[in-house]
Amino acid sequence: MLDPLPKLAHQVCHCLKWKGLYIESKHDPTVQPSNDRLYWCVHTQTCIGPDNRIAEPENCAPGRDCYED
């Protein structure tokens, strides 16, 4: 499986989800990654978190009111 999260200096909220988590296939190096970056929050089931900010790895960090580790 592809790594859905960029290399960040912080731990990302565990409520942030990515559609690649639900694809069960072996990594094929001949297939180019999609890099779609389609994330959503489990609290809202949308790309906007409960605090009305975008749900993405860069934003879903410690210090955000809705962050859960």
N, CA, C and O atoms as a Tripos MOL2 file, in Angstrom:
@<TRIPOS>MOLECULE
protein
  276   275    69     0     0
PROTEIN
NO_CHARGES

@<TRIPOS>ATOM
      1 N           0.8300   -1.1670    0.0000 N.3       1 MET1
      2 CA          0.0000    0.0000    0.0000 C.3       1 MET1
      3 C           0.8810    1.2400    0.0000 C.2       1 MET1
      4 O           1.9520    1.2590    0.6080 O.2       1 MET1
      5 N           0.4190    2.2660   -0.6850 N.am      2 LEU2
      6 CA          1.1520    3.5170   -0.7260 C.3       2 LEU2
      7 C           1.0520    4.2280    0.6080 C.2       2 LEU2
      8 O           0.0810    4.0510    1.3440 O.2       2 LEU2
      9 N           2.0460    5.0260    0.9160 N.am      3 ASP3
     10 CA          2.0210    5.8220    2.1300 C.3       3 ASP3
     11 C           1.2010    7.0780    1.8440 C.2       3 ASP3
     12 O           1.6210    7.9090    1.0380 O.2       3 ASP3
     13 N           0.0350    7.2360    2.4890 N.am      4 PRO4
     14 CA         -0.8390    8.3610    2.1690 C.3       4 PRO4
     15 C          -0.4030    9.6760    2.7690 C.2       4 PRO4
     16 O          -0.9080   10.7280    2.3770 O.2       4 PRO4
     17 N           0.5260    9.6430    3.7130 N.am      5 LEU5
     18 CA          0.9010   10.8540    4.4150 C.3       5 LEU5
     19 C           2.2930   11.3210    4.0310 C.2       5 LEU5
     20 O           3.2260   10.5210    3.9650 O.2       5 LEU5
     21 N           2.4310   12.5910    3.7830 N.am      6 PRO6
     22 CA          3.7690   13.1230    3.5280 C.3       6 PRO6
     23 C           4.6070   13.0320    4.8010 C.2       6 PRO6
     24 O           4.0550   12.8560    5.8870 O.2       6 PRO6
     25 N           5.8920   13.1460    4.6900 N.am      7 LYS7
     26 CA          6.7710   13.1210    5.8640 C.3       7 LYS7
     27 C           6.6060   14.4400    6.6120 C.2       7 LYS7
     28 O           6.9850   15.5020    6.1190 O.2       7 LYS7
     29 N           6.0350   14.3510    7.8060 N.am      8 LEU8
     30 CA          5.7650   15.5400    8.6020 C.3       8 LEU8
     31 C           6.4770   15.4550    9.9400 C.2       8 LEU8
     32 O           6.8430   14.3710   10.3940 O.2       8 LEU8
     33 N           6.6680   16.5990   10.5610 N.am      9 ALA9
     34 CA          7.3440   16.6520   11.8590 C.3       9 ALA9
     35 C           6.3750   16.3820   13.0020 C.2       9 ALA9
     36 O           6.8010   16.2770   14.1530 O.2       9 ALA9
     37 N           5.0850   16.2670   12.7120 N.am     10 HIS10
     38 CA          4.0990   16.0320   13.7660 C.3      10 HIS10
     39 C           3.3130   14.7450   13.5190 C.2      10 HIS10
     40 O           3.2770   14.2200   12.4050 O.2      10 HIS10
     41 N           2.6920   14.2570   14.5780 N.am     11 GLN11
     42 CA          1.8050   13.0940   14.4900 C.3      11 GLN11
     43 C           0.4620   13.5780   13.9410 C.2      11 GLN11
     44 O          -0.0940   14.5590   14.4360 O.2      11 GLN11
     45 N          -0.0540   12.9000   12.9330 N.am     12 VAL12
     46 CA         -1.3180   13.2770   12.3160 C.3      12 VAL12
     47 C          -2.4770   12.6750   13.1180 C.2      12 VAL12
     48 O          -2.3700   11.5610   13.6300 O.2      12 VAL12
     49 N          -3.5650   13.4070   13.2210 N.am     13 CYS13
     50 CA         -4.7660   12.9540   13.9340 C.3      13 CYS13
     51 C          -5.2280   11.6080   13.3690 C.2      13 CYS13
     52 O          -5.2460   11.4150   12.1530 O.2      13 CYS13
     53 N          -5.5970   10.6940   14.2430 N.am     14 HIS14
     54 CA         -6.0200    9.3760   13.7630 C.3      14 HIS14
     55 C          -7.4210    9.4070   13.1520 C.2      14 HIS14
     56 O          -7.8670    8.4020   12.5990 O.2      14 HIS14
     57 N          -8.1140   10.5250   13.2390 N.am     15 CYS15
     58 CA         -9.4340   10.6550   12.6260 C.3      15 CYS15
     59 C          -9.3520   11.0770   11.1630 C.2      15 CYS15
     60 O         -10.3720   11.1380   10.4770 O.2      15 CYS15
     61 N          -8.1580   11.3640   10.6870 N.am     16 LEU16
     62 CA         -7.9630   11.7040    9.2820 C.3      16 LEU16
     63 C          -7.8790   10.4120    8.4830 C.2      16 LEU16
     64 O          -7.0750    9.5370    8.8030 O.2      16 LEU16
     65 N          -8.6900   10.2870    7.4620 N.am     17 LYS17
     66 CA         -8.7230    9.0770    6.6400 C.3      17 LYS17
     67 C          -8.3950    9.4090    5.1910 C.2      17 LYS17
     68 O          -8.5060   10.5510    4.7470 O.2      17 LYS17
     69 N          -7.9850    8.3630    4.4690 N.am     18 TRP18
     70 CA         -7.5850    8.4690    3.0650 C.3      18 TRP18
     71 C          -8.1130    7.2480    2.3390 C.2      18 TRP18
     72 O          -8.0550    6.1450    2.8830 O.2      18 TRP18
     73 N          -8.6290    7.4090    1.1260 N.am     19 LYS19
     74 CA         -9.2620    6.2960    0.4390 C.3      19 LYS19
     75 C          -8.3100    5.1310    0.1770 C.2      19 LYS19
     76 O          -8.7600    3.9930    0.0400 O.2      19 LYS19
     77 N          -7.0250    5.3860    0.1070 N.am     20 GLY20
     78 CA         -6.0500    4.3210   -0.1150 C.3      20 GLY20
     79 C          -5.9970    3.3130    1.0150 C.2      20 GLY20
     80 O          -5.4950    2.2050    0.8270 O.2      20 GLY20
     81 N          -6.5090    3.6760    2.1930 N.am     21 LEU21
     82 CA         -6.5450    2.7360    3.3200 C.3      21 LEU21
     83 C          -7.4580    1.5530    3.0360 C.2      21 LEU21
     84 O          -7.3310    0.5050    3.6690 O.2      21 LEU21
     85 N          -8.3760    1.7110    2.0920 N.am     22 TYR22
     86 CA         -9.3720    0.6810    1.8080 C.3      22 TYR22
     87 C          -9.0790   -0.1070    0.5340 C.2      22 TYR22
     88 O          -9.9090   -0.8980    0.0870 O.2      22 TYR22
     89 N          -7.9210    0.1040   -0.0400 N.am     23 ILE23
     90 CA         -7.5290   -0.6310   -1.2370 C.3      23 ILE23
     91 C          -6.5640   -1.7260   -0.8340 C.2      23 ILE23
     92 O          -5.4590   -1.4480   -0.3690 O.2      23 ILE23
     93 N          -6.9740   -2.9560   -1.0100 N.am     24 GLU24
     94 CA         -6.1210   -4.0700   -0.6200 C.3      24 GLU24
     95 C          -5.4570   -4.6720   -1.8590 C.2      24 GLU24
     96 O          -6.0020   -5.5640   -2.5100 O.2      24 GLU24
     97 N          -4.2950   -4.1720   -2.1550 N.am     25 SER25
     98 CA         -3.5170   -4.7110   -3.2660 C.3      25 SER25
     99 C          -2.0410   -4.5410   -2.9420 C.2      25 SER25
    100 O          -1.6500   -3.6760   -2.1590 O.2      25 SER25
    101 N          -1.2590   -5.3660   -3.5480 N.am     26 LYS26
    102 CA          0.1850   -5.2700   -3.3410 C.3      26 LYS26
    103 C           0.7370   -4.1160   -4.1610 C.2      26 LYS26
    104 O           0.2380   -3.7900   -5.2380 O.2      26 LYS26
    105 N           1.7810   -3.5120   -3.6170 N.am     27 HIS27
    106 CA          2.4210   -2.4010   -4.3180 C.3      27 HIS27
    107 C           3.0090   -2.8910   -5.6340 C.2      27 HIS27
    108 O           3.7040   -3.9060   -5.6740 O.2      27 HIS27
    109 N           2.7270   -2.1690   -6.7020 N.am     28 ASP28
    110 CA          3.2590   -2.4820   -8.0250 C.3      28 ASP28
    111 C           4.1040   -1.2900   -8.4750 C.2      28 ASP28
    112 O           3.5540   -0.2420   -8.8140 O.2      28 ASP28
    113 N           5.4230   -1.4310   -8.4830 N.am     29 PRO29
    114 CA          6.2840   -0.3020   -8.8390 C.3      29 PRO29
    115 C           6.1130    0.1780  -10.2770 C.2      29 PRO29
    116 O           6.5890    1.2600  -10.6210 O.2      29 PRO29
    117 N           5.4470   -0.6010  -11.1200 N.am     30 THR30
    118 CA          5.2330   -0.1770  -12.5050 C.3      30 THR30
    119 C           4.0130    0.7430  -12.6440 C.2      30 THR30
    120 O           3.8020    1.3460  -13.6960 O.2      30 THR30
    121 N           3.2150    0.8450  -11.5770 N.am     31 VAL31
    122 CA          2.0390    1.7080  -11.6080 C.3      31 VAL31
    123 C           2.3710    3.0130  -10.8960 C.2      31 VAL31
    124 O           2.8020    3.0140   -9.7420 O.2      31 VAL31
    125 N           2.1680    4.1010  -11.5870 N.am     32 GLN32
    126 CA          2.4790    5.4040  -11.0360 C.3      32 GLN32
    127 C           1.4750    5.7590   -9.9280 C.2      32 GLN32
    128 O           0.2760    5.5350  -10.0980 O.2      32 GLN32
    129 N           1.9460    6.3100   -8.7920 N.am     33 PRO33
    130 CA          1.0150    6.6710   -7.7160 C.3      33 PRO33
    131 C           0.0610    7.7700   -8.1580 C.2      33 PRO33
    132 O           0.4100    8.6220   -8.9750 O.2      33 PRO33
    133 N          -1.1420    7.7380   -7.6110 N.am     34 SER34
    134 CA         -2.1450    8.7150   -8.0310 C.3      34 SER34
    135 C          -1.9420   10.0780   -7.3810 C.2      34 SER34
    136 O          -2.2740   11.1040   -7.9750 O.2      34 SER34
    137 N          -1.3960   10.0980   -6.1570 N.am     35 ASN35
    138 CA         -1.1880   11.3650   -5.4380 C.3      35 ASN35
    139 C          -2.4540   12.2100   -5.3970 C.2      35 ASN35
    140 O          -2.4000   13.4310   -5.5470 O.2      35 ASN35
    141 N          -3.6000   11.5500   -5.1920 N.am     36 ASP36
    142 CA         -4.8750   12.2680   -5.2390 C.3      36 ASP36
    143 C          -5.1360   13.1570   -4.0270 C.2      36 ASP36
    144 O          -5.8650   14.1430   -4.1320 O.2      36 ASP36
    145 N          -4.5470   12.8180   -2.8750 N.am     37 ARG37
    146 CA         -4.6830   13.6130   -1.6620 C.3      37 ARG37
    147 C          -6.1400   13.8840   -1.2970 C.2      37 ARG37
    148 O          -6.4830   15.0050   -0.9220 O.2      37 ARG37
    149 N          -6.9920   12.8780   -1.4020 N.am     38 LEU38
    150 CA         -8.3870   13.0090   -0.9950 C.3      38 LEU38
    151 C          -8.5250   12.4830    0.4270 C.2      38 LEU38
    152 O          -8.5460   11.2720    0.6460 O.2      38 LEU38
    153 N          -8.6180   13.3820    1.3810 N.am     39 TYR39
    154 CA         -8.7170   13.0410    2.7920 C.3      39 TYR39
    155 C         -10.0830   13.4580    3.3220 C.2      39 TYR39
    156 O         -10.7500   14.3150    2.7410 O.2      39 TYR39
    157 N         -10.4980   12.8400    4.4420 N.am     40 TRP40
    158 CA        -11.7000   13.2670    5.1310 C.3      40 TRP40
    159 C         -11.5620   13.0100    6.6210 C.2      40 TRP40
    160 O         -10.7150   12.2340    7.0620 O.2      40 TRP40
    161 N         -12.4060   13.6750    7.3790 N.am     41 CYS41
    162 CA        -12.4150   13.5490    8.8330 C.3      41 CYS41
    163 C         -13.5320   12.5860    9.2280 C.2      41 CYS41
    164 O         -14.6330   12.6650    8.6820 O.2      41 CYS41
    165 N         -13.2700   11.6870   10.1580 N.am     42 VAL42
    166 CA        -14.3090   10.7370   10.5660 C.3      42 VAL42
    167 C         -15.4300   11.4330   11.3470 C.2      42 VAL42
    168 O         -16.5460   10.9170   11.4050 O.2      42 VAL42
    169 N         -15.1530   12.5740   11.9370 N.am     43 HIS43
    170 CA        -16.1950   13.2770   12.6910 C.3      43 HIS43
    171 C         -17.2590   13.8720   11.7760 C.2      43 HIS43
    172 O         -18.4460   13.8300   12.0970 O.2      43 HIS43
    173 N         -16.8460   14.4230   10.6460 N.am     44 THR44
    174 CA        -17.7770   15.1050    9.7390 C.3      44 THR44
    175 C         -18.0710   14.3120    8.4760 C.2      44 THR44
    176 O         -19.0500   14.5880    7.7820 O.2      44 THR44
    177 N         -17.2300   13.3270    8.1720 N.am     45 GLN45
    178 CA        -17.3310   12.5380    6.9420 C.3      45 GLN45
    179 C         -17.1930   13.4130    5.6940 C.2      45 GLN45
    180 O         -17.7150   13.0750    4.6310 O.2      45 GLN45
    181 N         -16.4920   14.5290    5.8300 N.am     46 THR46
    182 CA        -16.2140   15.4120    4.6980 C.3      46 THR46
    183 C         -14.7560   15.8530    4.7760 C.2      46 THR46
    184 O         -14.0200   15.4560    5.6790 O.2      46 THR46
    185 N         -14.3600   16.6670    3.8280 N.am     47 CYS47
    186 CA        -12.9870   17.1780    3.8190 C.3      47 CYS47
    187 C         -12.8100   18.3710    4.7490 C.2      47 CYS47
    188 O         -11.7250   18.9490    4.8110 O.2      47 CYS47
    189 N         -13.8470   18.7420    5.4630 N.am     48 ILE48
    190 CA        -13.8000   19.8350    6.4290 C.3      48 ILE48
    191 C         -13.9570   19.2410    7.8260 C.2      48 ILE48
    192 O         -14.8680   18.4490    8.0690 O.2      48 ILE48
    193 N         -13.0740   19.6210    8.7350 N.am     49 GLY49
    194 CA        -13.1480   19.1310   10.1040 C.3      49 GLY49
    195 C         -14.2220   19.8360   10.9070 C.2      49 GLY49
    196 O         -14.8400   20.7800   10.4130 O.2      49 GLY49
    197 N         -14.4620   19.3920   12.1520 N.am     50 PRO50
    198 CA        -15.4850   20.0010   12.9930 C.3      50 PRO50
    199 C         -15.2130   21.4710   13.3170 C.2      50 PRO50
    200 O         -16.1180   22.1920   13.7370 O.2      50 PRO50
    201 N         -13.9880   21.9080   13.1250 N.am     51 ASP51
    202 CA        -13.6370   23.3110   13.3770 C.3      51 ASP51
    203 C         -13.6850   24.1590   12.1080 C.2      51 ASP51
    204 O         -13.1920   25.2870   12.0860 O.2      51 ASP51
    205 N         -14.2800   23.6060   11.0530 N.am     52 ASN52
    206 CA        -14.4430   24.2910    9.7600 C.3      52 ASN52
    207 C         -13.1320   24.5790    9.0410 C.2      52 ASN52
    208 O         -13.0620   25.4920    8.2180 O.2      52 ASN52
    209 N         -12.0980   23.8110    9.3430 N.am     53 ARG53
    210 CA        -10.8230   23.9020    8.6260 C.3      53 ARG53
    211 C         -10.6530   22.6430    7.7860 C.2      53 ARG53
    212 O         -11.2560   21.6110    8.0820 O.2      53 ARG53
    213 N          -9.8480   22.7210    6.7550 N.am     54 ILE54
    214 CA         -9.6340   21.5870    5.8530 C.3      54 ILE54
    215 C          -8.9580   20.4390    6.5870 C.2      54 ILE54
    216 O          -8.0240   20.6400    7.3620 O.2      54 ILE54
    217 N          -9.4500   19.2310    6.3250 N.am     55 ALA55
    218 CA         -8.8730   18.0160    6.9000 C.3      55 ALA55
    219 C          -7.8010   17.5020    5.9460 C.2      55 ALA55
    220 O          -8.1040   16.9200    4.9040 O.2      55 ALA55
    221 N          -6.5610   17.7230    6.3160 N.am     56 GLU56
    222 CA         -5.4170   17.2510    5.5470 C.3      56 GLU56
    223 C          -4.2520   17.0730    6.5160 C.2      56 GLU56
    224 O          -4.2470   17.6820    7.5860 O.2      56 GLU56
    225 N          -3.2700   16.2560    6.1630 N.am     57 PRO57
    226 CA         -2.1880   15.9440    7.0920 C.3      57 PRO57
    227 C          -1.4780   17.1700    7.6670 C.2      57 PRO57
    228 O          -1.0920   17.1680    8.8350 O.2      57 PRO57
    229 N          -1.3080   18.1960    6.8710 N.am     58 GLU58
    230 CA         -0.6060   19.3810    7.3440 C.3      58 GLU58
    231 C          -1.3980   20.1260    8.4260 C.2      58 GLU58
    232 O          -0.8040   20.7640    9.2950 O.2      58 GLU58
    233 N          -2.7290   20.0500    8.3770 N.am     59 ASN59
    234 CA         -3.5840   20.7550    9.3310 C.3      59 ASN59
    235 C          -3.9880   19.9050   10.5330 C.2      59 ASN59
    236 O          -4.1960   20.4490   11.6180 O.2      59 ASN59
    237 N          -4.1030   18.6120   10.3740 N.am     60 CYS60
    238 CA         -4.6050   17.7240   11.4320 C.3      60 CYS60
    239 C          -3.4490   17.3350   12.3620 C.2      60 CYS60
    240 O          -2.9190   16.2250   12.3180 O.2      60 CYS60
    241 N          -3.0930   18.2970   13.1930 N.am     61 ALA61
    242 CA         -1.9150   18.1810   14.0440 C.3      61 ALA61
    243 C          -2.2510   18.5250   15.4870 C.2      61 ALA61
    244 O          -3.2890   19.1270   15.7600 O.2      61 ALA61
    245 N          -1.3660   18.1390   16.4200 N.am     62 PRO62
    246 CA         -1.5790   18.5450   17.8160 C.3      62 PRO62
    247 C          -1.7630   20.0530   17.9070 C.2      62 PRO62
    248 O          -1.0880   20.8210   17.2220 O.2      62 PRO62
    249 N          -2.6790   20.4550   18.7560 N.am     63 GLY63
    250 CA         -2.9830   21.8680   18.9030 C.3      63 GLY63
    251 C          -4.3040   22.2380   18.2580 C.2      63 GLY63
    252 O          -4.9150   23.2390   18.6330 O.2      63 GLY63
    253 N          -4.7510   21.4550   17.2990 N.am     64 ARG64
    254 CA         -6.0470   21.6800   16.6980 C.3      64 ARG64
    255 C          -7.1130   21.1930   17.6890 C.2      64 ARG64
    256 O          -6.9520   20.1250   18.2780 O.2      64 ARG64
    257 N          -8.1850   21.9470   17.8810 N.am     65 ASP65
    258 CA         -9.1960   21.6180   18.8910 C.3      65 ASP65
    259 C          -9.7770   20.2130   18.7370 C.2      65 ASP65
    260 O         -10.0790   19.5620   19.7370 O.2      65 ASP65
    261 N          -9.9370   19.7400   17.5150 N.am     66 CYS66
    262 CA        -10.5580   18.4370   17.2820 C.3      66 CYS66
    263 C          -9.5430   17.3020   17.1800 C.2      66 CYS66
    264 O          -9.9290   16.1590   16.9350 O.2      66 CYS66
    265 N          -8.2590   17.5900   17.3640 N.am     67 TYR67
    266 CA         -7.1900   16.5790   17.2260 C.3      67 TYR67
    267 C          -7.3490   15.4560   18.2470 C.2      67 TYR67
    268 O          -7.6250   15.6980   19.4220 O.2      67 TYR67
    269 N          -7.1690   14.2140   17.7710 N.am     68 GLU68
    270 CA         -7.1530   13.0310   18.6400 C.3      68 GLU68
    271 C          -5.9270   12.2030   18.2790 C.2      68 GLU68
    272 O          -5.6420   11.9710   17.1050 O.2      68 GLU68
    273 N          -5.2010   11.7590   19.3160 N.am     69 ASP69
    274 CA         -4.0000   10.9520   19.0300 C.3      69 ASP69
    275 C          -4.2170    9.4920   19.2240 C.2      69 ASP69
    276 O          -3.2980    8.6990   19.0210 O.2      69 ASP69
@<TRIPOS>BOND
     1     1     2 1
     2     2     3 1
     3     3     4 2
     4     3     5 am
     5     5     6 1
     6     6     7 1
     7     7     8 2
     8     7     9 am
     9     9    10 1
    10    10    11 1
    11    11    12 2
    12    11    13 am
    13    13    14 1
    14    14    15 1
    15    15    16 2
    16    15    17 am
    17    17    18 1
    18    18    19 1
    19    19    20 2
    20    19    21 am
    21    21    22 1
    22    22    23 1
    23    23    24 2
    24    23    25 am
    25    25    26 1
    26    26    27 1
    27    27    28 2
    28    27    29 am
    29    29    30 1
    30    30    31 1
    31    31    32 2
    32    31    33 am
    33    33    34 1
    34    34    35 1
    35    35    36 2
    36    35    37 am
    37    37    38 1
    38    38    39 1
    39    39    40 2
    40    39    41 am
    41    41    42 1
    42    42    43 1
    43    43    44 2
    44    43    45 am
    45    45    46 1
    46    46    47 1
    47    47    48 2
    48    47    49 am
    49    49    50 1
    50    50    51 1
    51    51    52 2
    52    51    53 am
    53    53    54 1
    54    54    55 1
    55    55    56 2
    56    55    57 am
    57    57    58 1
    58    58    59 1
    59    59    60 2
    60    59    61 am
    61    61    62 1
    62    62    63 1
    63    63    64 2
    64    63    65 am
    65    65    66 1
    66    66    67 1
    67    67    68 2
    68    67    69 am
    69    69    70 1
    70    70    71 1
    71    71    72 2
    72    71    73 am
    73    73    74 1
    74    74    75 1
    75    75    76 2
    76    75    77 am
    77    77    78 1
    78    78    79 1
    79    79    80 2
    80    79    81 am
    81    81    82 1
    82    82    83 1
    83    83    84 2
    84    83    85 am
    85    85    86 1
    86    86    87 1
    87    87    88 2
    88    87    89 am
    89    89    90 1
    90    90    91 1
    91    91    92 2
    92    91    93 am
    93    93    94 1
    94    94    95 1
    95    95    96 2
    96    95    97 am
    97    97    98 1
    98    98    99 1
    99    99   100 2
   100    99   101 am
   101   101   102 1
   102   102   103 1
   103   103   104 2
   104   103   105 am
   105   105   106 1
   106   106   107 1
   107   107   108 2
   108   107   109 am
   109   109   110 1
   110   110   111 1
   111   111   112 2
   112   111   113 am
   113   113   114 1
   114   114   115 1
   115   115   116 2
   116   115   117 am
   117   117   118 1
   118   118   119 1
   119   119   120 2
   120   119   121 am
   121   121   122 1
   122   122   123 1
   123   123   124 2
   124   123   125 am
   125   125   126 1
   126   126   127 1
   127   127   128 2
   128   127   129 am
   129   129   130 1
   130   130   131 1
   131   131   132 2
   132   131   133 am
   133   133   134 1
   134   134   135 1
   135   135   136 2
   136   135   137 am
   137   137   138 1
   138   138   139 1
   139   139   140 2
   140   139   141 am
   141   141   142 1
   142   142   143 1
   143   143   144 2
   144   143   145 am
   145   145   146 1
   146   146   147 1
   147   147   148 2
   148   147   149 am
   149   149   150 1
   150   150   151 1
   151   151   152 2
   152   151   153 am
   153   153   154 1
   154   154   155 1
   155   155   156 2
   156   155   157 am
   157   157   158 1
   158   158   159 1
   159   159   160 2
   160   159   161 am
   161   161   162 1
   162   162   163 1
   163   163   164 2
   164   163   165 am
   165   165   166 1
   166   166   167 1
   167   167   168 2
   168   167   169 am
   169   169   170 1
   170   170   171 1
   171   171   172 2
   172   171   173 am
   173   173   174 1
   174   174   175 1
   175   175   176 2
   176   175   177 am
   177   177   178 1
   178   178   179 1
   179   179   180 2
   180   179   181 am
   181   181   182 1
   182   182   183 1
   183   183   184 2
   184   183   185 am
   185   185   186 1
   186   186   187 1
   187   187   188 2
   188   187   189 am
   189   189   190 1
   190   190   191 1
   191   191   192 2
   192   191   193 am
   193   193   194 1
   194   194   195 1
   195   195   196 2
   196   195   197 am
   197   197   198 1
   198   198   199 1
   199   199   200 2
   200   199   201 am
   201   201   202 1
   202   202   203 1
   203   203   204 2
   204   203   205 am
   205   205   206 1
   206   206   207 1
   207   207   208 2
   208   207   209 am
   209   209   210 1
   210   210   211 1
   211   211   212 2
   212   211   213 am
   213   213   214 1
   214   214   215 1
   215   215   216 2
   216   215   217 am
   217   217   218 1
   218   218   219 1
   219   219   220 2
   220   219   221 am
   221   221   222 1
   222   222   223 1
   223   223   224 2
   224   223   225 am
   225   225   226 1
   226   226   227 1
   227   227   228 2
   228   227   229 am
   229   229   230 1
   230   230   231 1
   231   231   232 2
   232   231   233 am
   233   233   234 1
   234   234   235 1
   235   235   236 2
   236   235   237 am
   237   237   238 1
   238   238   239 1
   239   239   240 2
   240   239   241 am
   241   241   242 1
   242   242   243 1
   243   243   244 2
   244   243   245 am
   245   245   246 1
   246   246   247 1
   247   247   248 2
   248   247   249 am
   249   249   250 1
   250   250   251 1
   251   251   252 2
   252   251   253 am
   253   253   254 1
   254   254   255 1
   255   255   256 2
   256   255   257 am
   257   257   258 1
   258   258   259 1
   259   259   260 2
   260   259   261 am
   261   261   262 1
   262   262   263 1
   263   263   264 2
   264   263   265 am
   265   265   266 1
   266   266   267 1
   267   267   268 2
   268   267   269 am
   269   269   270 1
   270   270   271 1
   271   271   272 2
   272   271   273 am
   273   273   274 1
   274   274   275 1
   275   275   276 2
@<TRIPOS>SUBSTRUCTURE
     1 MET1         2 RESIDUE 1 A MET
     2 LEU2         6 RESIDUE 1 A LEU
     3 ASP3        10 RESIDUE 1 A ASP
     4 PRO4        14 RESIDUE 1 A PRO
     5 LEU5        18 RESIDUE 1 A LEU
     6 PRO6        22 RESIDUE 1 A PRO
     7 LYS7        26 RESIDUE 1 A LYS
     8 LEU8        30 RESIDUE 1 A LEU
     9 ALA9        34 RESIDUE 1 A ALA
    10 HIS10       38 RESIDUE 1 A HIS
    11 GLN11       42 RESIDUE 1 A GLN
    12 VAL12       46 RESIDUE 1 A VAL
    13 CYS13       50 RESIDUE 1 A CYS
    14 HIS14       54 RESIDUE 1 A HIS
    15 CYS15       58 RESIDUE 1 A CYS
    16 LEU16       62 RESIDUE 1 A LEU
    17 LYS17       66 RESIDUE 1 A LYS
    18 TRP18       70 RESIDUE 1 A TRP
    19 LYS19       74 RESIDUE 1 A LYS
    20 GLY20       78 RESIDUE 1 A GLY
    21 LEU21       82 RESIDUE 1 A LEU
    22 TYR22       86 RESIDUE 1 A TYR
    23 ILE23       90 RESIDUE 1 A ILE
    24 GLU24       94 RESIDUE 1 A GLU
    25 SER25       98 RESIDUE 1 A SER
    26 LYS26      102 RESIDUE 1 A LYS
    27 HIS27      106 RESIDUE 1 A HIS
    28 ASP28      110 RESIDUE 1 A ASP
    29 PRO29      114 RESIDUE 1 A PRO
    30 THR30      118 RESIDUE 1 A THR
    31 VAL31      122 RESIDUE 1 A VAL
    32 GLN32      126 RESIDUE 1 A GLN
    33 PRO33      130 RESIDUE 1 A PRO
    34 SER34      134 RESIDUE 1 A SER
    35 ASN35      138 RESIDUE 1 A ASN
    36 ASP36      142 RESIDUE 1 A ASP
    37 ARG37      146 RESIDUE 1 A ARG
    38 LEU38      150 RESIDUE 1 A LEU
    39 TYR39      154 RESIDUE 1 A TYR
    40 TRP40      158 RESIDUE 1 A TRP
    41 CYS41      162 RESIDUE 1 A CYS
    42 VAL42      166 RESIDUE 1 A VAL
    43 HIS43      170 RESIDUE 1 A HIS
    44 THR44      174 RESIDUE 1 A THR
    45 GLN45      178 RESIDUE 1 A GLN
    46 THR46      182 RESIDUE 1 A THR
    47 CYS47      186 RESIDUE 1 A CYS
    48 ILE48      190 RESIDUE 1 A ILE
    49 GLY49      194 RESIDUE 1 A GLY
    50 PRO50      198 RESIDUE 1 A PRO
    51 ASP51      202 RESIDUE 1 A ASP
    52 ASN52      206 RESIDUE 1 A ASN
    53 ARG53      210 RESIDUE 1 A ARG
    54 ILE54      214 RESIDUE 1 A ILE
    55 ALA55      218 RESIDUE 1 A ALA
    56 GLU56      222 RESIDUE 1 A GLU
    57 PRO57      226 RESIDUE 1 A PRO
    58 GLU58      230 RESIDUE 1 A GLU
    59 ASN59      234 RESIDUE 1 A ASN
    60 CYS60      238 RESIDUE 1 A CYS
    61 ALA61      242 RESIDUE 1 A ALA
    62 PRO62      246 RESIDUE 1 A PRO
    63 GLY63      250 RESIDUE 1 A GLY
    64 ARG64      254 RESIDUE 1 A ARG
    65 ASP65      258 RESIDUE 1 A ASP
    66 CYS66      262 RESIDUE 1 A CYS
    67 TYR67      266 RESIDUE 1 A TYR
    68 GLU68      270 RESIDUE 1 A GLU
    69 ASP69      274 RESIDUE 1 A ASP
